[in-house]
Structures are given as structure tokens and as C-alpha cells.
Amino acid sequence: MAESSEQRRWEIKWGAFVGELKKEVALAAPMVASTVFNYLMQVASVIIVGHLGQLPLSSAAIATSLTNVTGFSLLSGMAGGLETLCGQAYGARQYHKLGVYTYSGVISLSLICPPVCVLWIFFDKLLPLVGQDPTISRHARNFSICLIPALFGSATLKAITRFLQTQSLTRPMLYSSFCVLCFHVLVCWLLVFKSGLGYLGAAVATSLSTWLTVAILGFYIKFSPACRRTRASFSMEAFENIGKFFKLGIASAIMICLKWWSMELLTLLSGLLPNPKLETSVLSICLTISTMHFTIPYGFGAAASTRVSNELGDKNPQAAKVAVVAAFFLAFTEAVIVGTILLSCRSVIGYAYSNDKQVVKYIAAMDPLICASIIMDSLQGVLSGVARGGGWQLLGAYINLGAYYLVGLPVAAILAFIAHLRGKGLWIGFIAGSVVQTALLILITALTDWNKKAMEAEQRVTKR
């Protein structure tokens, strides 16, 4: 009898785990595809501009990188605050508050844009101070100015995508991102080659594409029956929740941007190594592979954030724990599969980026390190999503600060310049930071009092 009871409990737990896996895969798959389509918009812009020559390409590439680091990544990070607020409100069936929180997010993110725009306007003065060519700096400034409408569009877009994501409405984002990608490629080509705008046409196309996405998703939210309970009219209540949003949003931005900025610093450090052209090229390729892969764990992290926040808001801490385990299992499985594929292709993967045999050989030597960082990225991507869903972004920010700036970057500098491991040393240092980050996130998640987190979620969504 006891054995039968034990078997029954095991079957219930296994059924709950399998059911959670299905929910997270259904959530993550559209998010991954949508993220890939958005990433391909940037890739398409760079490819199209690349046909104009070296100066337009280098200017657009630098401007794209810098605007991502100083603006778009900041907005994306701050929008993580809505994953906590909207996700827990939806789980608690406080449907009206999703609309209110989203308005608060749009207002708050829009307030961030003007100071960022000032920074972009003065790129031509700032970039030469760090050794950049004045001509490239001037062209990069012009490109960045044309991206200012996209920045304001992203302030709205980041908020409404979190509004949809936390309700598990990810398919509209998938369909809209695919349609906008097709629109962007055509319009970008026309503006670059046919309108006389040249390389600036790519930035204008990005701004148009961003606002088109806002229009499509806004239309869906306005008229879809799926959003009937959660859309709300604009009111002064949105301003009352700005402080609550900033408290979570700033911590979320710091958590995400600290790692992003450390990757950019690695690229700068590679330029100080012997044979900087080779080292910078190889490290840029490694970062490109890592960034492309991160679209997958980002989707899993978004799914984990949604499921954890929904269950905590619903006062169901045990289900939140199951969601964490399921997300971790998915991330680990994905990391093993991708890592195995990369290892088996290490002798040829470099040819996808260069025909230079020296570069290809160097990439093959770096491949095991790339695989190690991919495993860490997969795990921390999901764990960061859990942190956003649970509302402990500030703790995640402290972890990232210590992991990458007290461990990762110092180890990278020592191995690259003192131990003379060059690019390998830089990447090993980055992996060291990722290992510390992942280990601490696992420890924090394992020690979390989920009952307490459910109580905090209740207080958060009921407090004005």
C-alpha cells in the first residue's frame, strides 16, 4: 500500500514536470524565433551597407555596436522590471494592473531616451578621445542620429512585448517580427541604394521597422479578445507606479548591461594585443557566435521568467520550483546539443566567417572555449530569467558586478597580457566570470524560500 502511494506521488511529480516542460517549450519557441528575426534585422542592415564600401561599413558597424551598448541594451534591461510586475500581477489575476504597469514602463523608458540621445549626438567628439578615426566618428554620429526614432520606438516596444510575454501571448511577437524582417530587408535596400541616403538609409529603415512593430502589436493589443481583460485606459495611476518600476527596472538593467559591457571591453582589450587585427577579428567572431546562440537561452529565460512570476503571483510556490527545474533541464539539454555540434564542426566553422586560414585555425583552437561559454550562457540565461520573474534583480546585479568586474576582466587581462595567452586568455577570463556568475545564481536559486517569494509577490501586486 505504501509502495503504491509512493508511486502515485512520483507519477504526480513526473506529470507536473512534463506538463511544465511543454508549457515552457510552447512559450520559448516563439520567443527564440522572434529574437532571431530581430537580430537578423541588424545583420541585414550591416550586410547591405557593406556593399557601399569600407568606410560606410565600419561607421555603421561601430554605430550599431555603440547604440546597442548605450541605448537599446539599457532599455531592454530596464524592461525586465515589467517581467516581475506584469508577470506576478497576471498570476494574481490583477489583470487591470498589467495595463497600468505597461503604461508606467512606457513613460519610464521614454524618460531614459533624451539623455541617451545627447550622448549619441556627440559621438563625433567622444570617439576620437578613445582613438577612433575622426571621419569614422563623424559618420557613426550621423548614423546614430538617424536611429533616435528607433530608440523612442523601442521604449514603447520593450514595454508592450513584456505585456504580451507575461500573458504567454508570444505568437503575435513571432508573426510580427517575421513580417517586419521581410519589410526591413526590402526597405533597407531601397533606402540605401535607391533613395540617395546611402548608409544612413539602413538607420532610417531600422527606425521605420521599429515603429511598424509597435503599430502591429499595438493594433493586436487594442482589438484582440486575448487582451480584453488586461488592456487598460491611460490614467494617473500609471504615474503612481513609476517609482515601483524604476526600483526593479534599474536593477534589471544593471544585471543585464554589466555582462554586455564586459563583452565590449574584451573587444577593446583585444586591440591592445600583438597582431591586433587577427586577435580582434577572432574575438569578434567568437562574440558573434556567442551572441547568435544566446537567442536560444534568452527565449528559455523569458519562458522561465513568465512561468515563475505567474506561479508566484498565483501563490503557488511549488509550481514555481517545478518551473525552475524544467527551465534548467531545457537549458542544459540545449547547451549539450549545441556544444556537441560546435565541437564536431570546429575545423570548418571558421570558414563561415573568413577564408583566411590563420583565422580559421585560430577559431578551431578557440572552439572548446566557445563551447564552455555556451554552456554557461545557457544556464545563466535561464537563471537570470528566474531572477527577473522572482523579483531579485538587485541581487543579480551584485552577482554580475562581482563575477565579471572582480573576477572575469582581471583574470582575462592577466592571462592575455602577463601569461601571454592573448585571445585565449581573454576568453578564458570571460568564462571564469560566467562560471562565478552561474554558480552564484544556482546557489541563490537553490536557497530561495519560495513561500516567502510568493508572499512578496502578493504584497507587490496589491500595494499601490
Buried (B, 14 or more C-beta within 10 A) or exposed (E): EEEEEEEEEEEEEEEBBEEBBEBBBEBBBBBBBBBBBBBBBBEBBBBBBBEBEEEBBBBBBBBBBBBBBBBBBBBBBBBBBBBBBBBBBBBBEBBBBBBBBBBBBBBBBBEBBEEBBEBBEEBBEBBBEEEBBEEBBBBBBBBBBBBBBBBBBBBBBBBBBBBBBBBBBBBBBBBBBBBBBEBBBEBBBEBBBEEEBBBBBBBBBBBBBBBBBBBBBBEBBEEBEBBEBBBBEEEEBBEEBBEBBBBBBBBBBBBBBBBBBBBBBBBEBBEEBEEEEBBBBBBBBBBEBBEEBBBBBBBBBBBBBBBBBBBBBBBBBEBBBBBBBBBBBBBBEBBBEBBEEBEEBBEEBBBEBBEBEEBBEBBBEBBEBBBBBBBBBBBBBBBBBBBBBBBBBBBBBBBBBBBBBEBBBBBBBBBBBEEEBBBBBBBBBBBBBBBBBBBBBBEBBEEBEBEEBBBBBBEBBEEE
